[in-house]
Amino acid sequence: MIVKVQSLGSLWQTKDLPNGGTRVWNTTGIHDGSRSRSYATLFGQLVFGSKAKPFLEEAQRIQGRSWIAGEIAQSATGRTLRISCPAPSDAEVNWHLAMVRQELVGIVPADGVDPMNIVILSASQRKAKQELLLLVKPFAWITGPAGSAIIGVNERGIGRWSVRRW
């Protein structure tokens, strides 16, 4: 599966491994004081493979690129999407990965996402703040109390939300 990373979640986690390596994850979080914390209502994360790790020194190098990814793994504890390595520049994109916060259309309810064209990978919510990490297809929609949004993809493969306010 080829995933174009439009934006990432705000929470980065690392774990040092016994062999000297480091495992790196990205997921949703809510800015709480001086840092971002997980307030997961749906726990999910991106796991970066060893060939993706050189790009992690600067997260902006991950965004705007297409990546080879595994299928979403579902377990009792949450969802995981493994990002292996950069995809060839001419690879056909299957999904776009985008992070959405409440500023876009307000708090998105469970039935406020296009069920045929969006997979919620991770969701964090606390009080009036929400962050969703979504796998989306072009022209997928979300709706909330402040409006609705449709994602369009330009000729360079960059996804943009077109918002209609109520």
CORTATA-V81860 format. One record per backbone hydrogen bond with DSSP energy under -0.5 kcal/mol. NH is the residue of the N-H (numbers start at 1). CO is the residue of the C=O. E is the energy in kcal/mol with one decimal. If there is no record, write none. Layout:
NH&CO&E / NH&CO&E
This chain:
3&1&-0.5 / 3&67&-2.7 / 4&95&-2.6 / 5&3&-0.6 / 5&65&-2.6 / 6&4&-0.8 / 6&97&-2.8 / 7&97&-1.6 / 11&27&-2.1 / 12&10&-0.6 / 13&25&-2.1 / 15&23&-2.1 / 17&21&-3.2 / 20&17&-2.0 / 23&15&-3.1 / 25&13&-2.8 / 26&46&-1.6 / 27&11&-2.4 / 30&37&-3.1 / 32&30&-0.5 / 32&35&-3.4 / 34&32&-0.6 / 35&32&-0.8 / 37&30&-2.3 / 41&123&-2.9 / 42&123&-1.9 / 45&79&-1.9 / 46&26&-2.9 / 47&81&-2.5 / 48&24&-1.9 / 49&83&-3.3 / 52&49&-1.3 / 53&49&-1.0 / 55&52&-1.6 / 56&53&-1.4 / 57&54&-0.6 / 58&55&-1.0 / 61&58&-2.4 / 62&59&-1.6 / 63&59&-1.2 / 64&5&-4.0 / 65&62&-1.2 / 67&3&-2.8 / 68&85&-3.1 / 69&1&-3.1 / 69&67&-0.5 / 70&82&-2.1 / 73&80&-3.1 / 74&72&-0.6 / 75&78&-2.8 / 78&75&-0.5 / 79&43&-1.9 / 80&73&-2.1 / 81&45&-2.3 / 83&47&-3.3 / 83&81&-0.5 / 84&68&-2.8 / 84&82&-0.7 / 85&68&-0.8 / 87&66&-2.6 / 91&88&-2.0 / 94&2&-2.3 / 95&2&-1.8 / 96&136&-2.7 / 97&4&-2.9 / 98&96&-0.6 / 98&134&-2.8 / 100&132&-2.6 / 102&130&-1.2 / 104&101&-1.9 / 105&106&-0.6 / 106&102&-2.2 / 109&107&-0.6 / 112&109&-2.2 / 114&141&-2.1 / 115&113&-0.7 / 117&114&-0.8 / 118&114&-1.2 / 119&135&-2.5 / 121&119&-0.8 / 121&133&-2.6 / 122&133&-1.5 / 123&42&-2.7 / 124&131&-2.6 / 125&39&-2.3 / 126&129&-2.3 / 129&126&-2.2 / 131&124&-2.6 / 132&100&-2.9 / 133&122&-2.8 / 134&98&-3.3 / 134&132&-0.6 / 135&119&-2.8 / 136&96&-3.2 / 136&134&-0.6 / 137&117&-1.8 / 139&151&-3.4 / 140&137&-1.6 / 142&149&-2.3 / 143&112&-2.6 / 144&147&-3.0 / 145&107&-0.6 / 146&105&-2.4 / 147&105&-0.7 / 147&144&-1.0 / 148&164&-2.4 / 149&142&-2.6 / 150&162&-2.0 / 151&140&-2.2 / 152&150&-0.5 / 152&160&-2.8 / 154&158&-2.3 / 157&154&-2.1 / 159&157&-0.5 / 160&152&-2.7 / 162&150&-3.0 / 163&161&-0.6 / 164&148&-3.2 / 165&163&-0.5 / 166&146&-1.7
